[in-house]
Amino acid sequence: MAAVKVYGMPLSSCTARVLTCLIEKGVEYELIHRNLAVGEHKQPTFLAKQPFGQIPVLEDGDLTLFESRAIAKYVAYKYKDQGTDLLRHENVKESLSVLVWTEVESQQYNPPISTLVYELLIKGIYGMTTDQAVVDAQSEKLGKVLDVYEARLTENKYLAGNSYSLADQNHIPYTYFLMKTSAASLINSRPHVKAWWEDISLRPSFQKVLTLTQK
């Protein structure tokens, strides 16, 4: 049995972020499915691990962590000497760039893209009506962020430089779902962003996570 345990579900963007990181680093793990539909994430035993009742949760020995970006950073740091160097830890300049662009993903990219995925994809699954005004407003916001990305990726292959890093990886799950919607045009209309997305989305680590969603 693997020492590292992940409580969650592969179709969850945040769980996918953690699983992709573990696979990229070559860390053996055990995925313990939590069924949100029946409220397993709100049970006392789970709330003892994650007081907000959200997935994922990672257990590594006697350490328990929640919040997917924090977990990914922990995995990338603890296992920095194996797998892909996601933190660029041997290059101070690139390492700082990773920190900057992981913050950009969290603070600038995630708010509009997560809202778009909810409006254009999740609502449809649950039979709710899309709010077009919200879609229009968030598309405009994400477009402005992607204009910055397009300029950045004109100069560098990846966000933190010319090596794949956690800065790129954190973008994958929500972008994957966005690309299943009409808002995919926001990515496809920007050639450098599109090339970057096609590159990072085809990495074996994320492709393996996708196979887990089909089980």
N, C-alpha and C positions, 0 to 999 in steps of 0.2 A: 504494500500500500504506500502511495506517495506521501511524503512528508507535507507537501503543499496541497491544501484543499481549497477549492473555490466553490462557494455557494452561489448559485445563480442559474441562468438559462442562456444558451448560446444566442437565441434570437434577441436578447437584450443587448442594446448597443454598448452599454457600460460593461457588461460581462464579456462581450466580444473583445472589447479593448484590453481587458486583463488577459484573456486567453491568448490573444495574438501576441502579447508581450511575452508570456511564459513560453510559448512555442518558439518565438524568435530567439529567446535566450537559451533554449534547449533545456528548460526546467521541467522535470516530470511532475505531474499534478493529477489530482483526482477531482473531477467535476461532480458536485453534489447538487442535483437539480432541485430547485425550489419552484413549486407551482404557484404562480401568482394568482391564477384564476380561482384557486380555492383558498387563497389567503395564507399560504405557508410562510410568507415573509412577514406576517403580522402576529405570528404565534410567539408566546413568551420566550421559548427557547431560542428563536431567531432574534428577537428584539434584544436579548442579552448580548448578542454579538454585534447587532446593528440597531441602535436605539431609534433610528428614523424609519426602520422597516423597509429598507430598499436593498436591491441587489446591485453589485455582488459584494460578497465578503470573502476575504482571503485569510486562511490560517496557515501559518508557517511555524511549526513547532508550537511554542507557547505564545507566539505573537498573533494577534488578531487585528486585521486592518479593514477599513471600509473606505469608500470613495475611490472610484476606478482610476482616476489620474494619480492619486497618491499611491495606490497599489502598484500601478505601472512604474512609477518612479522608483519605488522601493525595490521592485524586482530588477529593474535595470541597474540599480546601484549595487544591491547585494550580490548579484550574479554577473558583475561587470567583466569578470575575467573569462566568461564563456559566452558563446553565441555572438550575435551582432552587438557591436559597441553602440548602444542606443543613446548613450549620454556623451559620447565623444570625450571621455574622461581624460585622455592623454593629451588633449589639445584645449588649452584654457579658452582661447577665443571661440572655438567651435562649441565648447561646452556651454559657455555663456549664451551663445546664439540659440542653442537647444532650449535653454531656460526661457529666453525671450519668446520664442515661437510656440512653446507649449502654453505659455500664458496667453498669447494671441489666440490660439485655438480655443482656450477656455473662455476668454472674456469677449472676444470679437466674433469668432466664427461660430461657436456653439449656440449662442442664443438665437440667432436667426435661422440656422439650419435645423435645429431641433424643433422649432416652431413650425417650419415648413413641412418637415416630415410628419409631425402630428396632424397638421391641417390636410395635407395631400395624401397621406397614406394611412395613418392610424385611425383617423375619423371614419374613413371608408370601411375599414375592417369591422368597426363597431356600429355601422349604420348611421353615423352622424353626418351632418351637413357641413361641408367646407365653407369657411368664412373667407370669401374672395378678397375682402378688404384687408384682412390680416395677411393673406398670401401676397397680395400686391406690396404691402408695406415691408414685409420681411424679405421679399425678393429684392426689393430696392436696397435694403440694408446689406444683405449678403452680397449683392452685386458690387457694392462699394468695397467690401472686404476683399472680394476676389480680384478686383482691380489692383489692389495692393499686392496680392499674391502673384498676379500675372507679371507685374513689374519685378518682383523679387525673383521669380522663377525664370525670368529672362536672363538673369545674371548668375543664377545657381541652379543646379539640377534638383536640389532638394531645399527645403526651407531653411535649414541651419547651415547649409554649405553644399558641398558636392558629395556628401555621404548621407545615406539614409539614417534617420534617427528617430527618437521618441517624438520629436516635433511633428514629423510626418505621420507616424504610426497612430497618434491620438486622433487624427482626422478620419481614419478609415471607416469605422462603423457607421457613423451618421451619413457620411458621404455616400456610402454604399446604398443606403436606403433612399437618399435623395435622388440617386440616379435611376430609381424605379418610378419616378414621378415626372410630371411635365417640367418641373424646375431643373431637370438635368441640363437643360439648355444653358443654365448659368455656368456650368462647368464646361460644356462642350463648345461654347462660343468663345472661350479664351484658350488659344492653342497651347500655351505653356502650362496652364493649369490642367488642361485635358491630358497632356502628355504625362505630367506628374501623377495625375490620378490613375491613369492606365498602368503606370509603372508600379506604384505602391499597392494598388488593389490586387495585382497579380502575384504578389509575394507569396511563397508557399505557406508562410505562417497563417495569413488570413484565409487563404484557400482551404487550409485544413479546418479552420474554424467554421467555414461555410459547410463543410461536410458534416459537422456536428449538428447543424441546424436541420439536417435532412434525416436525422435518426429518430 
